């Protein structure tokens, strides 16, 4: 679901030993109330305002269940921070959110009762530990800046705990799941599906900040998503349906390649975003149409499309670097539920194809249940479908499709499968 898909369920709080977050008491907001005041000389120091804004965002993510990628841009826009400090805030918020479990383990060793820590103190301690261990900030700078910027009531706590974290390095982690700041079940699932070496490497890659890649038309889109469109090999004038199109990255790329595109998505607000992106890119109205509809019950005439792109809603277990809080929102049972939705969407997609038309199925997950298992199910249900050649390296063959590991090309992890509907044959129809 690189360009579309349902949001994960709300789940605030720090990750416990099993890897699933549990709620914490919100406590005072960073920078709010008399206890948040620090001396004027501290407030004037570089980075104080940035750290306070980052702490406020982290409290809202942790205690209120806010989404990092939704609240942070608006908070930055409302601030007076310069470009450098905005980048620092983004690094702190996204990094601490990703590495919350690891940061908690780092500081909890030195707390008498970690479970009683409120969300404000938790945010500041996580920020300090993150700088010490994951940004390699010198101890005097990380501890001093955190203490100066933090609310006065927790200054002593931050100083004592973070100094002990600093003197405990180098770190001996209790497990890979803690070191990688993943829920146990995610690392276990990826290990079962990919093998231990690739699973750990994938998680390490997804703990790094995502890189911004700009297409020739100015649209910012991950390279993996661009490669999905390239692999589709759309022709000029082809009639293409993008079933889960929001926010429109793949749909607009298909139209730019010469296709006539119907971009559909189940959420009306997201359909509006697709239309805005198409308009901004100057796509002609007669070659790009948007539609708000459930992909399982499309109000379209069957058998009319040369190609259907199904970039299906998925667990996002290949795109965790781009969605820093996703690992704390997805639950083990969601993978199976999403796989069932994917099968329903595949069934609908095949009805939309003309004889000889092509289905392009993609997901930004590394889970076998949403990739190889979907291919196996399709092969059983529609044996007459013809598998087309998967893309070459850095894609890795997987069944009849291909897997793109995030560590292979500094991209989101993706799965891609291309199938052609024969010109005739009852066994090829849903």
C-alpha angles and dihedrals in degrees: 000000000000093000100023144008141117120295118249119256119274113265119159129183138063121306112259125214092284092055100248115116118242125200120267130197108269096222119177119341116246111262093014127118133002094298090063094062118109130184116287092244090058093047089055094055116107114264098021095109090043093052092047092051091048091050092050091051091048092052091052091050094045103039103025101036093239119165114247095218091051104044102036099063092051092047091050092047090053092050131083094225119137123238095268094051091045089056090049092051091050091049091050098045097044094039096047091045091053094044098039095121093049092045091050092053090049094056102029091069088069100042121093093214113011093178092066094056112119122225095257095054089042091055094051094046091049091050092051094047091046092055093047099048108022103030094037090227111173110261096240091052098044095045096040095047092047093050092047094051101038123094110278094242092065099035094100092047092050092048094050098043098041092049089055091049089052093051092047093067136146088060124225104202121213093224144350090253091059093042091050091041094232130139108257093244095056094053090044092051094047091046091053092047101038107019125255098279096051093040093055092043091050092051091048090051092048090054090064121087115266117252121232115238119190122205121221090262092055098256114139109227137153113258091236090061091047089052091053089058091046091051090053089068093206117194129224109273094014113149105233132184118203101196100190099027108155128151085017107235097130095035093054091045090053090050091048087055090059104268127134102236136201106195112198133180134167096232117074094206090055092047087058089055090053090052092049092051092048091050092047090053091050097242114170116251092228091059100040125051127174125211134185106215143126107259090223092061108029118181090223134111110261121241098027106110130087090203138012119201111202107188089176130209106259145162092274091226090148096050103051092125090063095045105044096185097042094093089061094048104047117083128204093251092054092073093062092043091051092048089057090051090049091054091051091050092048090053091052093044093057092055089059095058124098117223105287092021124137133236117208110194118189137167132176094228137099095208114121091216089065098040123022093024091053089052091049090051092049091050090054097044098041109024091168095067113108118227114224124214113281119233120272129249136349079042114081120217112250116176106309091333137053138251125215112204116208092229092055098066111000091258139113113286110257142178122209132188127177122195133174126214109226119241089251143355131110093230090065095059124086 
